[in-house]
């Protein structure tokens, strides 16, 4: 069985022929694509360095100070307040029921502080 060659260049994580994510190298000598006939020698993966990073939202960017000085926490969304009719509400979620049921979403108006909840 000879190594396949491709006319495209890609990262080792992806098949250069069809773009499918390649499976992780195992005990076999080759890593074969599950969708097409392409395969690559497992030695191509040796001494490979993988860099990853995670960027979180800044917590201070979701704290809004509204009229009256009271801070309202949560992401700001375009949702019309049913009480005052203004656009702009923040929300947060909680698991109020058993784990196999949806979360409850709590909305707070940034203008009049009206709160409502929505069960998913």
Biopython code that builds the backbone (N, CA, C, O; Angstrom):
import numpy as np
from Bio.PDB.StructureBuilder import StructureBuilder

atoms = [
    (1, "UNK", "N", (0.853, -1.177, 0.000)),
    (1, "UNK", "CA", (0.000, 0.000, 0.000)),
    (1, "UNK", "C", (0.894, 1.234, 0.000)),
    (1, "UNK", "O", (1.628, 1.459, 0.963)),
    (2, "UNK", "N", (0.849, 2.028, -1.047)),
    (2, "UNK", "CA", (1.692, 3.214, -1.114)),
    (2, "UNK", "C", (0.914, 4.455, -0.689)),
    (2, "UNK", "O", (-0.315, 4.487, -0.750)),
    (3, "UNK", "N", (1.650, 5.468, -0.261)),
    (3, "UNK", "CA", (1.022, 6.675, 0.266)),
    (3, "UNK", "C", (0.346, 7.451, -0.861)),
    (3, "UNK", "O", (0.882, 7.604, -1.959)),
    (4, "UNK", "N", (-0.863, 7.939, -0.539)),
    (4, "UNK", "CA", (-1.587, 8.767, -1.498)),
    (4, "UNK", "C", (-0.888, 10.103, -1.623)),
    (4, "UNK", "O", (-0.247, 10.568, -0.680)),
    (5, "UNK", "N", (-1.007, 10.705, -2.757)),
    (5, "UNK", "CA", (-0.500, 12.064, -2.920)),
    (5, "UNK", "C", (-1.660, 12.944, -3.345)),
    (5, "UNK", "O", (-2.610, 12.490, -3.983)),
    (6, "UNK", "N", (-1.563, 14.198, -2.981)),
    (6, "UNK", "CA", (-2.639, 15.125, -3.270)),
    (6, "UNK", "C", (-2.100, 16.310, -4.035)),
    (6, "UNK", "O", (-0.927, 16.661, -3.909)),
    (7, "UNK", "N", (-2.944, 16.918, -4.819)),
    (7, "UNK", "CA", (-2.534, 18.113, -5.547)),
    (7, "UNK", "C", (-2.862, 19.379, -4.756)),
    (7, "UNK", "O", (-2.590, 20.486, -5.220)),
    (8, "UNK", "N", (-3.451, 19.220, -3.548)),
    (8, "UNK", "CA", (-3.781, 20.351, -2.679)),
    (8, "UNK", "C", (-2.929, 20.290, -1.422)),
    (8, "UNK", "O", (-2.442, 19.226, -1.038)),
    (9, "UNK", "N", (-2.755, 21.445, -0.783)),
    (9, "UNK", "CA", (-2.014, 21.516, 0.463)),
    (9, "UNK", "C", (-2.975, 21.948, 1.567)),
    (9, "UNK", "O", (-3.746, 22.891, 1.386)),
    (10, "UNK", "N", (-2.931, 21.259, 2.713)),
    (10, "UNK", "CA", (-3.823, 21.612, 3.817)),
    (10, "UNK", "C", (-3.136, 21.300, 5.132)),
    (10, "UNK", "O", (-2.054, 20.714, 5.159)),
    (11, "UNK", "N", (-3.777, 21.698, 6.225)),
    (11, "UNK", "CA", (-3.293, 21.331, 7.546)),
    (11, "UNK", "C", (-3.418, 19.826, 7.716)),
    (11, "UNK", "O", (-4.223, 19.187, 7.037)),
    (12, "UNK", "N", (-2.618, 19.250, 8.629)),
    (12, "UNK", "CA", (-2.668, 17.807, 8.842)),
    (12, "UNK", "C", (-3.980, 17.347, 9.456)),
    (12, "UNK", "O", (-4.292, 16.157, 9.406)),
    (13, "UNK", "N", (-4.748, 18.245, 10.028)),
    (13, "UNK", "CA", (-6.022, 17.857, 10.634)),
    (13, "UNK", "C", (-7.099, 17.570, 9.594)),
    (13, "UNK", "O", (-8.104, 16.932, 9.909)),
    (14, "UNK", "N", (-6.908, 18.028, 8.366)),
    (14, "UNK", "CA", (-7.934, 17.922, 7.341)),
    (14, "UNK", "C", (-7.416, 17.156, 6.134)),
    (14, "UNK", "O", (-6.240, 17.241, 5.779)),
    (15, "UNK", "N", (-8.311, 16.413, 5.517)),
    (15, "UNK", "CA", (-7.969, 15.692, 4.290)),
    (15, "UNK", "C", (-7.761, 16.708, 3.178)),
    (15, "UNK", "O", (-8.640, 17.537, 2.939)),
    (16, "UNK", "N", (-6.624, 16.669, 2.492)),
    (16, "UNK", "CA", (-6.380, 17.632, 1.420)),
    (16, "UNK", "C", (-7.209, 17.357, 0.168)),
    (16, "UNK", "O", (-7.285, 18.215, -0.711)),
    (17, "UNK", "N", (-7.822, 16.200, 0.068)),
    (17, "UNK", "CA", (-8.639, 15.870, -1.101)),
    (17, "UNK", "C", (-10.080, 16.349, -0.966)),
    (17, "UNK", "O", (-10.626, 16.971, -1.877)),
    (18, "UNK", "N", (-10.702, 16.048, 0.203)),
    (18, "UNK", "CA", (-12.125, 16.360, 0.342)),
    (18, "UNK", "C", (-12.428, 17.336, 1.475)),
    (18, "UNK", "O", (-13.565, 17.795, 1.586)),
    (19, "UNK", "N", (-11.440, 17.673, 2.330)),
    (19, "UNK", "CA", (-11.634, 18.640, 3.393)),
    (19, "UNK", "C", (-12.204, 18.075, 4.683)),
    (19, "UNK", "O", (-12.430, 18.830, 5.628)),
    (20, "UNK", "N", (-12.443, 16.774, 4.753)),
    (20, "UNK", "CA", (-12.987, 16.141, 5.947)),
    (20, "UNK", "C", (-11.946, 16.140, 7.062)),
    (20, "UNK", "O", (-10.750, 16.025, 6.794)),
    (21, "UNK", "N", (-12.396, 16.270, 8.316)),
    (21, "UNK", "CA", (-11.489, 16.192, 9.454)),
    (21, "UNK", "C", (-10.948, 14.767, 9.529)),
    (21, "UNK", "O", (-11.707, 13.798, 9.521)),
    (22, "UNK", "N", (-9.632, 14.658, 9.600)),
    (22, "UNK", "CA", (-9.010, 13.332, 9.677)),
    (22, "UNK", "C", (-9.104, 12.784, 11.093)),
    (22, "UNK", "O", (-9.042, 13.555, 12.051)),
    (23, "UNK", "N", (-9.251, 11.469, 11.250)),
    (23, "UNK", "CA", (-9.278, 10.896, 12.596)),
    (23, "UNK", "C", (-7.913, 11.030, 13.256)),
    (23, "UNK", "O", (-6.902, 11.209, 12.576)),
    (24, "UNK", "N", (-7.887, 10.944, 14.578)),
    (24, "UNK", "CA", (-6.621, 11.004, 15.300)),
    (24, "UNK", "C", (-5.768, 9.792, 14.973)),
    (24, "UNK", "O", (-6.294, 8.702, 14.745)),
    (25, "UNK", "N", (-4.441, 9.977, 14.948)),
    (25, "UNK", "CA", (-3.575, 8.834, 14.686)),
    (25, "UNK", "C", (-3.743, 7.778, 15.774)),
    (25, "UNK", "O", (-3.877, 8.107, 16.952)),
    (26, "UNK", "N", (-3.734, 6.527, 15.378)),
    (26, "UNK", "CA", (-3.874, 5.426, 16.328)),
    (26, "UNK", "C", (-2.674, 4.512, 16.258)),
    (26, "UNK", "O", (-1.541, 4.974, 16.126)),
    (27, "UNK", "N", (-2.913, 3.238, 16.344)),
    (27, "UNK", "CA", (-1.836, 2.247, 16.314)),
    (27, "UNK", "C", (-1.430, 1.863, 14.900)),
    (27, "UNK", "O", (-0.395, 1.222, 14.715)),
    (28, "UNK", "N", (-2.205, 2.231, 13.914)),
    (28, "UNK", "CA", (-1.893, 1.889, 12.529)),
    (28, "UNK", "C", (-0.757, 2.762, 11.993)),
    (28, "UNK", "O", (-0.420, 3.792, 12.577)),
    (29, "UNK", "N", (-0.181, 2.334, 10.883)),
    (29, "UNK", "CA", (0.906, 3.080, 10.240)),
    (29, "UNK", "C", (0.398, 4.274, 9.438)),
    (29, "UNK", "O", (1.158, 5.196, 9.139)),
    (30, "UNK", "N", (-0.865, 4.256, 9.097)),
    (30, "UNK", "CA", (-1.450, 5.283, 8.239)),
    (30, "UNK", "C", (-2.702, 5.858, 8.892)),
    (30, "UNK", "O", (-3.373, 5.192, 9.681)),
    (31, "UNK", "N", (-3.001, 7.103, 8.547)),
    (31, "UNK", "CA", (-4.261, 7.733, 8.929)),
    (31, "UNK", "C", (-5.050, 7.874, 7.634)),
    (31, "UNK", "O", (-4.622, 8.549, 6.699)),
    (32, "UNK", "N", (-6.210, 7.224, 7.597)),
    (32, "UNK", "CA", (-7.018, 7.216, 6.381)),
    (32, "UNK", "C", (-8.244, 8.098, 6.542)),
    (32, "UNK", "O", (-8.879, 8.118, 7.597)),
    (33, "UNK", "N", (-8.568, 8.826, 5.480)),
    (33, "UNK", "CA", (-9.774, 9.642, 5.458)),
    (33, "UNK", "C", (-10.977, 8.715, 5.396)),
    (33, "UNK", "O", (-10.966, 7.717, 4.675)),
    (34, "UNK", "N", (-12.020, 9.050, 6.160)),
    (34, "UNK", "CA", (-13.215, 8.206, 6.200)),
    (34, "UNK", "C", (-14.150, 8.455, 5.027)),
    (34, "UNK", "O", (-15.076, 7.678, 4.793)),
    (35, "UNK", "N", (-13.910, 9.543, 4.282)),
    (35, "UNK", "CA", (-14.817, 9.872, 3.174)),
    (35, "UNK", "C", (-14.249, 9.566, 1.788)),
    (35, "UNK", "O", (-15.000, 9.281, 0.856)),
    (36, "UNK", "N", (-12.943, 9.626, 1.659)),
    (36, "UNK", "CA", (-12.353, 9.345, 0.351)),
    (36, "UNK", "C", (-11.195, 8.362, 0.540)),
    (36, "UNK", "O", (-11.008, 7.844, 1.641)),
    (37, "UNK", "N", (-10.454, 8.111, -0.461)),
    (37, "UNK", "CA", (-9.400, 7.099, -0.386)),
    (37, "UNK", "C", (-8.039, 7.654, 0.054)),
    (37, "UNK", "O", (-7.056, 6.914, 0.043)),
    (38, "UNK", "N", (-7.956, 8.901, 0.430)),
    (38, "UNK", "CA", (-6.688, 9.505, 0.813)),
    (38, "UNK", "C", (-6.199, 8.938, 2.145)),
    (38, "UNK", "O", (-6.992, 8.679, 3.050)),
    (39, "UNK", "N", (-4.886, 8.750, 2.253)),
    (39, "UNK", "CA", (-4.274, 8.366, 3.522)),
    (39, "UNK", "C", (-2.909, 9.018, 3.632)),
    (39, "UNK", "O", (-2.289, 9.379, 2.631)),
    (40, "UNK", "N", (-2.447, 9.164, 4.882)),
    (40, "UNK", "CA", (-1.171, 9.824, 5.154)),
    (40, "UNK", "C", (-0.419, 9.000, 6.182)),
    (40, "UNK", "O", (-1.030, 8.390, 7.059)),
    (41, "UNK", "N", (0.901, 8.978, 6.079)),
    (41, "UNK", "CA", (1.734, 8.227, 7.012)),
    (41, "UNK", "C", (1.639, 8.858, 8.395)),
    (41, "UNK", "O", (1.669, 10.083, 8.519)),
    (42, "UNK", "N", (1.527, 8.047, 9.420)),
    (42, "UNK", "CA", (1.360, 8.524, 10.792)),
    (42, "UNK", "C", (2.598, 9.299, 11.267)),
    (42, "UNK", "O", (2.487, 10.111, 12.185)),
    (43, "UNK", "N", (3.748, 9.074, 10.677)),
    (43, "UNK", "CA", (4.970, 9.780, 11.063)),
    (43, "UNK", "C", (4.903, 11.269, 10.733)),
    (43, "UNK", "O", (5.667, 12.061, 11.285)),
    (44, "UNK", "N", (4.002, 11.651, 9.842)),
    (44, "UNK", "CA", (3.811, 13.071, 9.524)),
    (44, "UNK", "C", (3.303, 13.849, 10.738)),
    (44, "UNK", "O", (3.489, 15.063, 10.821)),
    (45, "UNK", "N", (2.657, 13.144, 11.686)),
    (45, "UNK", "CA", (2.076, 13.788, 12.861)),
    (45, "UNK", "C", (3.057, 13.895, 14.029)),
    (45, "UNK", "O", (2.772, 14.596, 15.000)),
    (46, "UNK", "N", (4.211, 13.212, 13.956)),
    (46, "UNK", "CA", (5.159, 13.212, 15.071)),
    (46, "UNK", "C", (5.776, 14.588, 15.273)),
    (46, "UNK", "O", (6.029, 15.314, 14.312)),
    (47, "UNK", "N", (6.011, 14.937, 16.523)),
    (47, "UNK", "CA", (6.656, 16.187, 16.929)),
    (47, "UNK", "C", (5.927, 17.417, 16.404)),
    (47, "UNK", "O", (6.540, 18.462, 16.183)),
    (48, "UNK", "N", (4.643, 17.292, 16.209)),
    (48, "UNK", "CA", (3.840, 18.417, 15.746)),
    (48, "UNK", "C", (3.366, 19.216, 16.948)),
    (48, "UNK", "O", (2.846, 18.638, 17.903)),
    (49, "UNK", "N", (3.535, 20.522, 16.920)),
    (49, "UNK", "CA", (3.119, 21.401, 18.007)),
    (49, "UNK", "C", (1.780, 22.021, 17.631)),
    (49, "UNK", "O", (1.617, 22.567, 16.540)),
    (50, "UNK", "N", (0.823, 21.926, 18.554)),
    (50, "UNK", "CA", (-0.497, 22.501, 18.335)),
    (50, "UNK", "C", (-0.706, 23.611, 19.346)),
    (50, "UNK", "O", (-0.655, 23.371, 20.552)),
    (51, "UNK", "N", (-0.940, 24.823, 18.869)),
    (51, "UNK", "CA", (-1.204, 25.974, 19.731)),
    (51, "UNK", "C", (-2.693, 26.278, 19.704)),
    (51, "UNK", "O", (-3.303, 26.333, 18.636)),
    (52, "UNK", "N", (-3.277, 26.475, 20.881)),
    (52, "UNK", "CA", (-4.673, 26.877, 20.979)),
    (52, "UNK", "C", (-4.791, 28.025, 21.961)),
    (52, "UNK", "O", (-3.943, 28.197, 22.838)),
    (53, "UNK", "N", (-5.831, 28.800, 21.811)),
    (53, "UNK", "CA", (-6.094, 29.874, 22.767)),
    (53, "UNK", "C", (-7.597, 30.051, 22.895)),
    (53, "UNK", "O", (-8.353, 29.789, 21.960)),
    (54, "UNK", "N", (-8.013, 30.499, 24.067)),
    (54, "UNK", "CA", (-9.413, 30.760, 24.340)),
    (54, "UNK", "C", (-9.521, 32.204, 24.796)),
    (54, "UNK", "O", (-8.790, 32.633, 25.690)),
    (55, "UNK", "N", (-10.432, 32.960, 24.184)),
    (55, "UNK", "CA", (-10.641, 34.349, 24.552)),
    (55, "UNK", "C", (-12.044, 34.474, 25.131)),
    (55, "UNK", "O", (-13.032, 34.168, 24.464)),
    (56, "UNK", "N", (-12.118, 34.924, 26.367)),
    (56, "UNK", "CA", (-13.399, 35.106, 27.033)),
    (56, "UNK", "C", (-13.828, 36.554, 26.927)),
    (56, "UNK", "O", (-12.995, 37.450, 26.791)),
    (57, "UNK", "N", (-15.134, 36.780, 26.990)),
    (57, "UNK", "CA", (-15.634, 38.149, 27.031)),
    (57, "UNK", "C", (-15.217, 38.783, 28.340)),
    (57, "UNK", "O", (-15.203, 38.123, 29.379)),
    (58, "UNK", "N", (-14.879, 40.052, 28.295)),
    (58, "UNK", "CA", (-14.549, 40.751, 29.525)),
    (58, "UNK", "C", (-15.812, 40.868, 30.362)),
    (58, "UNK", "O", (-16.883, 41.176, 29.839)),
    (59, "UNK", "N", (-15.689, 40.622, 31.655)),
    (59, "UNK", "CA", (-16.874, 40.675, 32.510)),
    (59, "UNK", "C", (-17.398, 42.083, 32.670)),
    (59, "UNK", "O", (-18.602, 42.259, 32.854)),
    (60, "UNK", "N", (-16.548, 43.094, 32.610)),
    (60, "UNK", "CA", (-17.035, 44.457, 32.776)),
    (60, "UNK", "C", (-17.801, 44.959, 31.558)),
    (60, "UNK", "O", (-18.494, 45.972, 31.644)),
    (61, "UNK", "N", (-17.688, 44.268, 30.423)),
    (61, "UNK", "CA", (-18.402, 44.713, 29.231)),
    (61, "UNK", "C", (-19.879, 44.361, 29.285)),
    (61, "UNK", "O", (-20.656, 44.878, 28.483)),
    (62, "UNK", "N", (-20.291, 43.496, 30.207)),
    (62, "UNK", "CA", (-21.698, 43.118, 30.288)),
    (62, "UNK", "C", (-22.408, 43.768, 31.466)),
    (62, "UNK", "O", (-23.582, 43.482, 31.698)),
    (63, "UNK", "N", (-21.735, 44.631, 32.216)),
    (63, "UNK", "CA", (-22.365, 45.350, 33.314)),
    (63, "UNK", "C", (-22.775, 46.730, 32.817)),
    (63, "UNK", "O", (-21.925, 47.545, 32.457)),
    (64, "UNK", "N", (-24.069, 46.987, 32.798)),
    (64, "UNK", "CA", (-24.578, 48.268, 32.342)),
    (64, "UNK", "C", (-25.111, 49.048, 33.521)),
    (64, "UNK", "O", (-25.839, 48.511, 34.357)),
    (65, "UNK", "N", (-24.746, 50.315, 33.587)),
    (65, "UNK", "CA", (-25.310, 51.163, 34.628)),
    (65, "UNK", "C", (-26.427, 51.963, 33.984)),
    (65, "UNK", "O", (-26.200, 52.712, 33.034)),
    (66, "UNK", "N", (-27.624, 51.800, 34.502)),
    (66, "UNK", "CA", (-28.789, 52.444, 33.921)),
    (66, "UNK", "C", (-29.253, 53.577, 34.813)),
    (66, "UNK", "O", (-28.669, 53.835, 35.866)),
    (67, "UNK", "N", (-30.304, 54.250, 34.385)),
    (67, "UNK", "CA", (-30.854, 55.378, 35.156)),
    (67, "UNK", "C", (-31.073, 54.967, 36.595)),
    (67, "UNK", "O", (-31.603, 53.889, 36.861)),
    (68, "UNK", "N", (-30.674, 55.808, 37.517)),
    (68, "UNK", "CA", (-30.820, 55.503, 38.935)),
    (68, "UNK", "C", (-29.575, 54.881, 39.519)),
    (68, "UNK", "O", (-29.526, 54.654, 40.728)),
    (69, "UNK", "N", (-28.548, 54.589, 38.703)),
    (69, "UNK", "CA", (-27.293, 54.071, 39.204)),
    (69, "UNK", "C", (-27.248, 52.579, 39.454)),
    (69, "UNK", "O", (-26.184, 52.055, 39.782)),
    (70, "UNK", "N", (-28.365, 51.865, 39.312)),
    (70, "UNK", "CA", (-28.370, 50.429, 39.569)),
    (70, "UNK", "C", (-27.780, 49.704, 38.366)),
    (70, "UNK", "O", (-28.169, 49.957, 37.226)),
    (71, "UNK", "N", (-26.836, 48.801, 38.629)),
    (71, "UNK", "CA", (-26.196, 48.046, 37.550)),
    (71, "UNK", "C", (-27.073, 46.867, 37.156)),
    (71, "UNK", "O", (-27.629, 46.172, 38.007)),
    (72, "UNK", "N", (-27.186, 46.656, 35.850)),
    (72, "UNK", "CA", (-27.914, 45.515, 35.306)),
    (72, "UNK", "C", (-26.877, 44.644, 34.627)),
    (72, "UNK", "O", (-26.154, 45.117, 33.751)),
    (73, "UNK", "N", (-26.790, 43.374, 35.016)),
    (73, "UNK", "CA", (-25.761, 42.485, 34.480)),
    (73, "UNK", "C", (-26.335, 41.600, 33.393)),
    (73, "UNK", "O", (-27.506, 41.222, 33.422)),
    (74, "UNK", "N", (-25.491, 41.284, 32.442)),
    (74, "UNK", "CA", (-25.867, 40.366, 31.378)),
    (74, "UNK", "C", (-25.664, 40.989, 30.014)),
    (74, "UNK", "O", (-25.493, 42.203, 29.904)),
    (75, "UNK", "N", (-25.682, 40.172, 28.974)),
    (75, "UNK", "CA", (-25.527, 40.686, 27.616)),
    (75, "UNK", "C", (-26.746, 41.506, 27.205)),
    (75, "UNK", "O", (-27.875, 41.180, 27.571)),
    (76, "UNK", "N", (-26.512, 42.563, 26.447)),
    (76, "UNK", "CA", (-27.580, 43.424, 25.967)),
    (76, "UNK", "C", (-28.095, 42.879, 24.640)),
    (76, "UNK", "O", (-27.316, 42.604, 23.727)),
    (77, "UNK", "N", (-29.422, 42.726, 24.540)),
    (77, "UNK", "CA", (-30.015, 42.223, 23.302)),
    (77, "UNK", "C", (-31.097, 43.176, 22.835)),
    (77, "UNK", "O", (-31.598, 43.991, 23.610)),
    (78, "UNK", "N", (-31.458, 43.070, 21.553)),
    (78, "UNK", "CA", (-32.555, 43.856, 20.988)),
    (78, "UNK", "C", (-33.854, 43.118, 21.271)),
    (78, "UNK", "O", (-34.254, 42.233, 20.514)),
    (79, "UNK", "N", (-34.502, 43.483, 22.355)),
    (79, "UNK", "CA", (-35.783, 42.895, 22.734)),
    (79, "UNK", "C", (-36.631, 44.020, 23.308)),
    (79, "UNK", "O", (-36.176, 44.811, 24.135)),
    (80, "UNK", "N", (-37.868, 44.069, 22.850)),
    (80, "UNK", "CA", (-38.769, 45.136, 23.280)),
    (80, "UNK", "C", (-39.358, 44.792, 24.642)),
    (80, "UNK", "O", (-39.866, 43.691, 24.853)),
    (81, "UNK", "N", (-39.282, 45.745, 25.558)),
    (81, "UNK", "CA", (-39.839, 45.561, 26.897)),
    (81, "UNK", "C", (-41.356, 45.585, 26.812)),
    (81, "UNK", "O", (-41.914, 46.524, 26.244)),
    (82, "UNK", "N", (-42.045, 44.585, 27.356)),
    (82, "UNK", "CA", (-43.505, 44.575, 27.299)),
    (82, "UNK", "C", (-44.154, 45.645, 28.186)),
    (82, "UNK", "O", (-45.329, 45.967, 28.010)),
    (83, "UNK", "N", (-43.396, 46.191, 29.129)),
    (83, "UNK", "CA", (-43.982, 47.191, 30.035)),
    (83, "UNK", "C", (-43.822, 48.615, 29.503)),
    (83, "UNK", "O", (-44.803, 49.352, 29.400)),
    (84, "UNK", "N", (-42.580, 49.007, 29.162)),
    (84, "UNK", "CA", (-42.350, 50.396, 28.732)),
    (84, "UNK", "C", (-42.249, 50.541, 27.217)),
    (84, "UNK", "O", (-42.307, 51.662, 26.712)),
    (85, "UNK", "N", (-42.099, 49.446, 26.477)),
    (85, "UNK", "CA", (-42.031, 49.492, 25.017)),
    (85, "UNK", "C", (-40.685, 49.886, 24.449)),
    (85, "UNK", "O", (-40.546, 49.991, 23.231)),
    (86, "UNK", "N", (-39.682, 50.107, 25.297)),
    (86, "UNK", "CA", (-38.341, 50.491, 24.839)),
    (86, "UNK", "C", (-37.566, 49.245, 24.385)),
    (86, "UNK", "O", (-37.811, 48.137, 24.862)),
    (87, "UNK", "N", (-36.633, 49.452, 23.460)),
    (87, "UNK", "CA", (-35.745, 48.377, 23.016)),
    (87, "UNK", "C", (-34.555, 48.293, 23.961)),
    (87, "UNK", "O", (-34.061, 49.318, 24.431)),
    (88, "UNK", "N", (-34.098, 47.098, 24.237)),
    (88, "UNK", "CA", (-32.898, 46.890, 25.028)),
    (88, "UNK", "C", (-33.189, 46.190, 26.337)),
    (88, "UNK", "O", (-33.728, 46.779, 27.274)),
    (89, "UNK", "N", (-32.822, 44.926, 26.382)),
    (89, "UNK", "CA", (-32.970, 44.139, 27.601)),
    (89, "UNK", "C", (-31.707, 43.315, 27.785)),
    (89, "UNK", "O", (-31.031, 42.969, 26.816)),
    (90, "UNK", "N", (-31.399, 43.007, 29.022)),
    (90, "UNK", "CA", (-30.305, 42.082, 29.305)),
    (90, "UNK", "C", (-30.929, 40.758, 29.693)),
    (90, "UNK", "O", (-32.118, 40.692, 30.006)),
    (91, "UNK", "N", (-30.123, 39.698, 29.673)),
    (91, "UNK", "CA", (-30.662, 38.400, 30.049)),
    (91, "UNK", "C", (-29.622, 37.574, 30.772)),
    (91, "UNK", "O", (-28.422, 37.815, 30.645)),
    (92, "UNK", "N", (-30.088, 36.601, 31.527)),
    (92, "UNK", "CA", (-29.238, 35.557, 32.081)),
    (92, "UNK", "C", (-30.084, 34.294, 32.170)),
    (92, "UNK", "O", (-31.314, 34.361, 32.176)),
    (93, "UNK", "N", (-29.422, 33.146, 32.237)),
    (93, "UNK", "CA", (-30.132, 31.865, 32.251)),
    (93, "UNK", "C", (-29.834, 31.119, 33.541)),
    (93, "UNK", "O", (-28.784, 31.291, 34.160)),
    (94, "UNK", "N", (-30.788, 30.290, 33.924)),
    (94, "UNK", "CA", (-30.627, 29.432, 35.102)),
    (94, "UNK", "C", (-31.296, 28.097, 34.825)),
    (94, "UNK", "O", (-32.293, 28.015, 34.108)),
    (95, "UNK", "N", (-30.729, 27.068, 35.405)),
    (95, "UNK", "CA", (-31.335, 25.738, 35.335)),
    (95, "UNK", "C", (-32.238, 25.600, 36.552)),
    (95, "UNK", "O", (-31.764, 25.264, 37.638)),
    (96, "UNK", "N", (-33.526, 25.852, 36.387)),
    (96, "UNK", "CA", (-34.463, 25.857, 37.500)),
    (96, "UNK", "C", (-35.139, 24.498, 37.705)),
    (96, "UNK", "O", (-35.608, 24.186, 38.799)),
    (97, "UNK", "N", (-35.182, 23.704, 36.645)),
    (97, "UNK", "CA", (-35.853, 22.411, 36.718)),
    (97, "UNK", "C", (-34.822, 21.310, 36.599)),
    (97, "UNK", "O", (-33.625, 21.569, 36.723)),
    (98, "UNK", "N", (-35.257, 20.105, 36.364)),
    (98, "UNK", "CA", (-34.311, 18.994, 36.276)),
    (98, "UNK", "C", (-33.395, 19.173, 35.059)),
    (98, "UNK", "O", (-33.701, 19.935, 34.143)),
    (99, "UNK", "N", (-32.293, 18.471, 35.070)),
    (99, "UNK", "CA", (-31.253, 18.661, 34.052)),
    (99, "UNK", "C", (-31.720, 18.277, 32.654)),
    (99, "UNK", "O", (-31.161, 18.766, 31.672)),
    (100, "UNK", "N", (-32.726, 17.418, 32.535)),
    (100, "UNK", "CA", (-33.172, 17.007, 31.208)),
    (100, "UNK", "C", (-34.210, 17.970, 30.621)),
    (100, "UNK", "O", (-34.740, 17.718, 29.539)),
    (101, "UNK", "N", (-34.501, 19.053, 31.312)),
    (101, "UNK", "CA", (-35.414, 20.076, 30.807)),
    (101, "UNK", "C", (-34.636, 21.353, 30.513)),
    (101, "UNK", "O", (-33.523, 21.540, 31.004)),
    (102, "UNK", "N", (-35.226, 22.220, 29.713)),
    (102, "UNK", "CA", (-34.542, 23.437, 29.279)),
    (102, "UNK", "C", (-34.301, 24.438, 30.401)),
    (102, "UNK", "O", (-34.869, 24.328, 31.487)),
    (103, "UNK", "N", (-33.452, 25.407, 30.116)),
    (103, "UNK", "CA", (-33.133, 26.457, 31.076)),
    (103, "UNK", "C", (-34.228, 27.520, 31.079)),
    (103, "UNK", "O", (-34.996, 27.638, 30.125)),
    (104, "UNK", "N", (-34.288, 28.277, 32.144)),
    (104, "UNK", "CA", (-35.177, 29.432, 32.226)),
    (104, "UNK", "C", (-34.349, 30.671, 31.919)),
    (104, "UNK", "O", (-33.262, 30.850, 32.467)),
    (105, "UNK", "N", (-34.871, 31.531, 31.036)),
    (105, "UNK", "CA", (-34.185, 32.757, 30.650)),
    (105, "UNK", "C", (-34.879, 33.924, 31.350)),
    (105, "UNK", "O", (-36.094, 34.089, 31.244)),
    (106, "UNK", "N", (-34.100, 34.725, 32.062)),
    (106, "UNK", "CA", (-34.611, 35.896, 32.757)),
    (106, "UNK", "C", (-34.175, 37.143, 32.000)),
    (106, "UNK", "O", (-32.986, 37.336, 31.745)),
    (107, "UNK", "N", (-35.141, 37.994, 31.640)),
    (107, "UNK", "CA", (-34.874, 39.231, 30.924)),
    (107, "UNK", "C", (-35.117, 40.413, 31.857)),
    (107, "UNK", "O", (-36.053, 40.394, 32.656)),
    (108, "UNK", "N", (-34.263, 41.456, 31.756)),
    (108, "UNK", "CA", (-34.422, 42.675, 32.543)),
    (108, "UNK", "C", (-34.312, 43.871, 31.614)),
    (108, "UNK", "O", (-33.344, 44.002, 30.865)),
    (109, "UNK", "N", (-35.314, 44.745, 31.667)),
    (109, "UNK", "CA", (-35.303, 45.959, 30.854)),
    (109, "UNK", "C", (-34.258, 46.917, 31.424)),
    (109, "UNK", "O", (-34.194, 47.121, 32.636)),
    (110, "UNK", "N", (-33.440, 47.505, 30.550)),
    (110, "UNK", "CA", (-32.405, 48.427, 31.025)),
    (110, "UNK", "C", (-32.979, 49.808, 31.308)),
    (110, "UNK", "O", (-32.302, 50.651, 31.897)),
    (111, "UNK", "N", (-34.230, 50.050, 30.892)),
    (111, "UNK", "CA", (-34.844, 51.360, 31.090)),
    (111, "UNK", "C", (-35.703, 51.409, 32.356)),
    (111, "UNK", "O", (-35.534, 52.299, 33.189)),
    (112, "UNK", "N", (-36.635, 50.440, 32.500)),
    (112, "UNK", "CA", (-37.568, 50.482, 33.633)),
    (112, "UNK", "C", (-37.330, 49.355, 34.626)),
    (112, "UNK", "O", (-38.038, 49.263, 35.629)),
    (113, "UNK", "N", (-36.345, 48.493, 34.368)),
    (113, "UNK", "CA", (-35.981, 47.374, 35.252)),
    (113, "UNK", "C", (-37.066, 46.292, 35.351)),
    (113, "UNK", "O", (-37.018, 45.449, 36.247)),
    (114, "UNK", "N", (-38.052, 46.315, 34.426)),
    (114, "UNK", "CA", (-39.069, 45.271, 34.400)),
    (114, "UNK", "C", (-38.386, 43.931, 34.132)),
    (114, "UNK", "O", (-37.484, 43.841, 33.299)),
    (115, "UNK", "N", (-38.819, 42.903, 34.837)),
    (115, "UNK", "CA", (-38.231, 41.573, 34.659)),
    (115, "UNK", "C", (-39.301, 40.602, 34.201)),
    (115, "UNK", "O", (-40.437, 40.637, 34.674)),
    (116, "UNK", "N", (-38.926, 39.745, 33.284)),
    (116, "UNK", "CA", (-39.800, 38.664, 32.845)),
    (116, "UNK", "C", (-38.969, 37.416, 32.651)),
    (116, "UNK", "O", (-37.750, 37.487, 32.493)),
    (117, "UNK", "N", (-39.638, 36.263, 32.664)),
    (117, "UNK", "CA", (-38.911, 35.015, 32.469)),
    (117, "UNK", "C", (-39.559, 34.230, 31.365)),
    (117, "UNK", "O", (-40.746, 34.376, 31.076)),
    (118, "UNK", "N", (-38.739, 33.380, 30.745)),
    (118, "UNK", "CA", (-39.196, 32.548, 29.637)),
    (118, "UNK", "C", (-38.647, 31.151, 29.849)),
    (118, "UNK", "O", (-37.433, 30.963, 29.941)),
    (119, "UNK", "N", (-39.535, 30.168, 29.928)),
    (119, "UNK", "CA", (-39.095, 28.771, 30.079)),
    (119, "UNK", "C", (-38.869, 28.179, 28.704)),
    (119, "UNK", "O", (-39.715, 28.308, 27.819)),
    (120, "UNK", "N", (-37.725, 27.528, 28.524)),
    (120, "UNK", "CA", (-37.418, 26.913, 27.229)),
    (120, "UNK", "C", (-37.897, 25.500, 27.196)),
    (120, "UNK", "O", (-37.729, 24.815, 26.188)),
]
sb = StructureBuilder()
sb.init_structure("model")
sb.init_model(0)
sb.init_chain("A")
sb.init_seg("    ")
for serial, (resi, resn, name, xyz) in enumerate(atoms, 1):
    if name == "N":
        sb.init_residue(resn, " ", resi, " ")
    sb.init_atom(name, np.array(xyz, "f"), 0.0, 1.0, " ", f" {name:<3s}", serial, name[0])
structure = sb.get_structure()
